Amino acid sequence: MKLTPVQKRAARLARNNTGLDMNLVALIDIFTILIFFLMSSTGIEVLTNSRAVKLPTSVAEQAPRQTITVSVSETDIVVDGRKVADVAEALNLSDDLIPGLKAELDLLANRQVLGADKDGASKAVTILGDKRIPYRLLRKVMATSARAGFAEVSFAVQRKT
C-alpha cells in the first residue's frame, strides 16, 4: 500500500509524538530571581507586621526608618518578633511602666545603635499599634519607651491610596 505525502507526514508525527516537555523549574528560578531583584531595588522599606495588628491609614509621605519595632496587638506586646508582655496585664498596671517591655528595650538599647544619631544620644523606636487598642495602653507603651531611653517614637501606618 502506497501512502500519500500527507499520510506519511501524519504517520511520522504520530510515531515521534512525545509531547512537549518543558522544564518549569528553570523558569520558576528565573522568575524568583527577577521578583527578588525588583523588590530589593525599589527602595521601599517594609516593616514586619503580624496579621493580628491592623494599622490605621494615613496620607503620610515620609518613608519609615530602620528602627526597633514594638508591635501592639489586641492581646500581645511584641518587640522585634519577641513577645514581652500581655495587653491585659499591661492595662491592669497602675503605673505607666510595663516591666517586660522596659527590660527588653533596655537590653536592646545596650546592644544596638540602630536609629541613633551620629553622637548616639537619641534612640528611635517605631510602634505598630493596632487601630483598635485603647489610648491608655498606647500611652503606657510610649512612656515605657521614653523611660528606656528611646526619645524618638514613631508610629507605623498604612499609606492611604
C-alpha positions in Angstrom: 0.0 0.0 0.0 1.4 3.3 -1.0 0.9 6.3 1.3 0.4 9.8 0.2 2.7 12.5 1.4 0.1 13.8 3.8 -0.4 10.3 5.3 3.4 9.8 5.5 3.7 13.1 7.5 0.8 12.1 9.8 2.4 8.7 10.4 5.8 10.3 11.2 4.2 12.8 13.6 2.3 10.0 15.3 5.5 8.0 15.6 7.6 10.9 17.0 4.8 12.4 19.2 6.4 12.5 22.6 4.6 15.7 23.7 6.1 19.0 24.6 8.4 18.6 27.7 9.1 21.9 29.3 11.4 22.3 32.3 9.4 24.7 34.5 12.0 24.6 37.3 14.3 26.8 35.4 11.5 29.2 34.6 10.5 29.4 38.3 14.1 30.1 39.3 14.3 32.9 36.8 11.0 34.5 38.0 12.1 34.1 41.6 15.3 35.9 40.9 13.5 38.6 38.9 11.0 39.2 41.7 13.7 39.3 44.3 15.7 41.8 42.2 12.6 44.0 41.7 11.7 44.0 45.4 15.2 44.8 46.5 15.8 47.6 44.0 12.6 49.6 44.5 13.8 51.3 47.7 10.6 50.6 49.6 11.2 49.7 53.2 8.7 47.2 54.6 8.2 46.9 58.4 7.4 43.5 59.6 3.8 43.4 60.6 1.8 40.5 62.1 -1.7 39.7 60.8 -3.0 40.5 64.3 -2.1 44.2 64.0 -4.4 46.3 61.9 -2.6 49.6 61.3 -4.5 52.9 60.9 -4.4 54.6 57.5 -2.7 57.9 56.8 -1.7 60.2 54.0 1.9 60.5 55.3 4.6 60.6 52.6 7.7 60.1 54.8 9.3 56.7 54.4 10.0 54.7 57.6 13.5 54.3 59.0 15.0 51.1 60.2 14.4 51.1 64.0 13.4 48.8 66.8 9.7 47.9 66.3 7.2 47.5 69.1 4.1 45.7 67.9 0.9 46.1 70.0 -2.0 43.8 69.0 -5.2 43.3 70.9 -3.5 40.5 73.0 0.3 40.9 72.9 3.1 43.4 73.1 6.0 42.2 70.8 9.4 43.7 70.4 11.2 42.8 67.2 9.3 39.5 67.0 9.7 38.5 70.7 6.6 38.6 73.0 7.4 40.7 76.1 4.0 41.4 77.7 0.3 40.7 77.6 -2.1 43.5 76.8 -4.5 42.5 79.6 -1.7 42.6 82.2 -0.4 45.9 80.9 -3.8 47.6 81.0 -4.3 46.4 84.7 -1.0 48.0 85.8 -1.5 51.1 87.9 1.8 52.6 86.8 2.6 53.7 83.2 5.7 51.4 83.2 5.4 48.0 81.5 8.2 45.9 83.2 8.6 43.3 80.4 8.7 46.0 77.7 11.2 48.1 79.7 13.5 45.1 80.3 13.6 44.2 76.6 14.1 47.8 75.4 16.9 48.2 78.0 18.6 45.1 76.6 18.2 46.3 73.0 19.4 49.8 73.9 22.7 48.4 75.2 23.1 46.0 72.3 22.1 48.1 69.3 22.8 51.6 68.0 20.2 51.4 65.2 18.3 54.6 64.9 20.8 56.6 66.9 22.2 59.9 65.9 25.8 60.3 65.0 26.7 61.0 68.6 24.5 58.1 69.8 22.4 60.4 72.1 18.9 59.6 70.9 17.5 56.2 70.0 14.4 55.6 67.9 11.5 53.1 68.2 8.6 52.5 65.9 5.3 51.5 67.4 3.0 49.3 65.3 -0.2 49.8 67.2 -3.5 48.1 66.3 -6.1 50.7 65.5 -8.5 49.1 68.0 -6.2 49.3 71.1 -7.1 51.9 73.7 -5.1 55.1 74.0 -4.2 54.4 77.7 -2.3 51.3 76.5 -0.6 53.3 73.8 0.4 56.0 76.3 1.9 53.3 78.6 4.0 51.9 75.7 5.2 55.4 74.8 6.0 56.2 78.5 7.9 52.9 78.9 9.9 53.6 75.7 10.8 57.0 76.9 12.0 55.7 80.3 14.1 53.1 78.4 16.0 56.0 76.7 14.2 55.9 73.4 13.5 59.6 72.9 12.3 59.3 69.3 8.9 57.5 69.0 7.3 56.9 65.6 4.0 55.3 64.7 3.6 53.0 61.7 0.6 53.5 59.5 -0.8 52.1 56.2 -0.4 54.5 53.4 -3.8 55.6 52.1 -4.1 55.2 48.4 
